[in-house]
Structure formats: C-alpha cells, structure tokens
Amino acid sequence: MRIWWALVINELSLYRAQRGLALAFVLTLALLAMFRFGLSNEASANTPFEVFPVVAYCIANLQLLLMAIDWESDGFAYRYYAMHRVSLSSLFFAKATVAFLVQIPLWIFSVLGYFVLFPASPPDAQTGFAIALTCLPLGLAIAPAGQLVAAIAQHSAQKNFLAIALFLPLCLPIFIAATGRLGALLAGIETLRYDALMLAAALVFIGAGNLLFGYLFEE
C-alpha cells in the first residue's frame, strides 16, 4: 500500500508539473465555446445537452493522455520503476487511480461550462447531482482504458497519432453510454443499462490492464 500511495503522489506531481489539468480545463472551455458559437442560436437551443459536455470531456482526457505518454515515452520512467523493483501492476493501478481522480473536476467543469455558454436551463438539484455522479462510472472506464493506450503507444515513433487512433474507437462505447445516461437523466427514466455498460467496460479495461500493462510497458 505504501508503494502504491507513493506512485499516486508521484503521478499527481507529474500532472501538476506539466500543468496538465489546467490545460485540460482551458481546452474544455475552448471546445464548448467552439460548439456554442459555431452554431446558430436556433440550432444550439435544440442541441441535446448530453453530447457536447461528453465530447469536450473525452477530448480533454485525450490531451491529458498525450501529455502522460510524452513524459514517459523516453524509457526513463520504466528504468526508474525497474530499479526500485516496483510492480508494473501496481504502477498501472496507481496511474489509473490518478487518471480517475483528475477527471472528476474535469467532468464537472465540462457540465458547468455547457450551462454557462449555451442557452439551456440548468436541471433541478436532484438531476444535477445525478449528472455530476456520471463522472464515477465514466471515469472508472476511461481511466484504465487510457493507461492501456498509453502503454501501447509510448514506444511508437508516431505515439501521438497511435494514441488518438486507439483511444477514440476504444472509448466509443463509453461515450455512447455516457450520452445515453445524460439523456435518460434529463428524461427522468432509468439509467441502469447505461451504468451497467460503463461498469462492464471498466471491468474489461481493468482486467486487461492488470494482465497486459507490464508486458506492453516493457516492449
């Protein structure tokens, strides 16, 4: 547990040193502004709320992933962990934990940014709280998926292109489930099937990461 906690602290310090989360906030706001002012007033008023925050959130997460790949792809990270006899399985879970933690404020910022920029009425408190809680199953799926993509892409000469090419299709079911959940919340209907899809994806990515991350990271 002590090693895992030290890894989490180290990964958080990397995000802070690279100003990754701050850049993700700026990117999210810029994307939402592009969506808002790139549409006519009539179109934006009728645009489903659930799409734009999820798009901005996913692209901002991809930016964080690219930054994480950038500071590890030279191989120094692996040699550091190998010298200190750190289990690569522990490294995977630590990195996934940090990715999960940093996406929570990013999701809330994406939702709030939508209501600031778009001519839409905020939902009631109960629905708003449920929308905010979408970050939990969404992050549980996105975080391990991103670390798997990072492990695959970091040794490639075209690592950024490969990460984008892998991340977006891999996360498409999660994107569909997240937008479906928001639509169901706004319609006041059951969201269980969308939560189940995101949690199933999370279990698949966590299991795959536990089995494959060490092999992919060393290759």
N, C-alpha and C positions, 0 to 999 in steps of 0.2 A: 504493500500500500504506500509506503514511503517513497519508493522509486516511482510509482505511478503519479503520485502527487508532485514530485519534483519535475517529472516530464510535463505535466499540465502547466506548472508555473513557467517552465522554460518556453513552451509553445505560446503561452499568453504573452510573454515578454517579446517574442518574435513579432507577434501581431502588433504590439504596441510600438516596437522599434521601427517597424516598417509602415506605421500609420495605416495599416490595412483596413481596420474597421471605419476609421474616419473617411478614407477614400470610398469605401462601400456606401456610406451614408450619402456622400456627395453624388456618387453615381446613381443611386436610387432616386434622389430628388431630381437629377437631370433627366433621367428616363421618364419619370412621371410627368415632368414639365413638357417633354417632347410629345408624349402621348396626348397631354391636355391641349397644347397649343397647335398641335398638328391636325386637330380635328375641328370641325365646325361646332358651334355651340349646340346645335340640334343633335348632332351625332354623339357628342360627348355626354349629353344628358341622358341618352338612351343606351350608352355603352354599359354592358354588365360590369358591376363593381368588382366581381371576383377575378377578372382576367388581369387587369393592369398591375395591382399590387403583387400578384404572384410572378408575373413576368419580370418586374423590377427586382423583386427579391431573388429570383433564380439567377438573373444576370449578375447581380451584385455578389452572390455567393460564388459564381464562376470567377469573378475578378479576385476574390479572396483566395480561391483555389490556385489561380495562376500565380499569385504572389507567393503562396506557400511552396509551390513547385520551384519557383525561381530561386528561393534561398536554400533549397536542399539538393538541387539537381547536380551540383558540382561534386557530390560524393563526400564532402567533408562531414555532413550530418551522419551518414552511415558509419564512417570510421570513428567518429566521436562515440556513438552509441555502442559500437562493437568493442571499443577499448574499455568501456565501462561496464561491459557484459550486461547490457540492457536487453531484455527480451523484446524482439520486434513485435510480438503480440501485444505486450504492454504498451509499446510505442503507438501501435495502431489505435488502441482504446484511448490512450491519452490524447492523441491528435483528434480523434473523433469526438471526444468529450469537449475539447476546446472549440472545435467547429460547431458543435451543438450549442455551446454557451454563447458564442458571438453572434449566432443567427437569431437569437431571441429578440434583442433590441432592434436588429435589422428588420425583422418581420413587423414589429410594432411600428417602427418608423415608416415602413412601406405603406401600411394601412392608414396611419395618420396623415402621411403626405398625400394620399389619394383624396381624403376628405378636405384637406386644405386647398388643393388645386382644382378639384373637379366640382361642378355644381350638383352635389349629391347631399342628401340629408343624412347625418350620422344615425346609426341604428340606436335602439334603446340600450340601456345599460347591460341588460342580460345578454342580448345578442352581441353587443360589443365585446363583452368579456369572453363569450364563446369564440368570437373571431380571433381575439388575442391568443386564446389557448390553441388555436390551429398551429401555432409555432412548435408545439410539443411533438405531435406525430410527424409533422412536416420536417422538423429538424432531425428527429430520430432516423428518418430515411435519408435525408440529404447528406448528413454529416459522414456516415460510413461510406456512402457512395462516392463522395468527393475524395476521401482518402484512398479508396481503391484506384480511382482515376489518377490521382497524384502518383501513386506507386508505379502504375503502368507507364505514365507519360514522362516521368522525370529523367529517364535515361535516353530519351529520344532526342535527336538533333532538332526535330520540329516539335518540341514538347508542348508549346502553347497551342499549336494547331491541333495536335493529337488530343490534348485535354478538352478542348472545345468540341472536337468531333465525337469524343466518347461521352462527355458529361451531359450534353443536351439530349441525345436519344435515350441514355440510361435513365435520366430523370423525367422523361416524358410521362410515364405512368403516375409518378408522384405529382407532377404538375397538373395532370387531369384530375387526380383525386383531390388536390388542394382547391382547385377552382370549383369542383363539384361540391365540396364541403361548404365553401362560402355561399354558393348558390342555394344549397339546402338550408343553411342557417338563415339567410335572408327570406327564404320562402316559408320558414317555420316548419320544415319537415325533418325526418330522421336523417342523421348523418353517419349512422353506424357503418354502412358499407364503405363509405369513403375513408373513415378512420381505419377500418379493417384493411383496406388496400394499402394505406400508408404504413401501417404497422407490419403487414406482411412483407412489404418491400424493405422495411428496416431490418427485419429478422434475416432476410436473404442477404442483404449487404453486410450486416454484422457477422453472420456466419461465414460468408465468403471472405471477408476481410481477415477474420481470425485464422482462416486456413491458408490464405494466399498472400497476405500482405508481406510477410517475411520473405517469401520466395521472390515476389515481384520487386521488393525494395532492394534485394541483393543483386538482382540480374543486371 
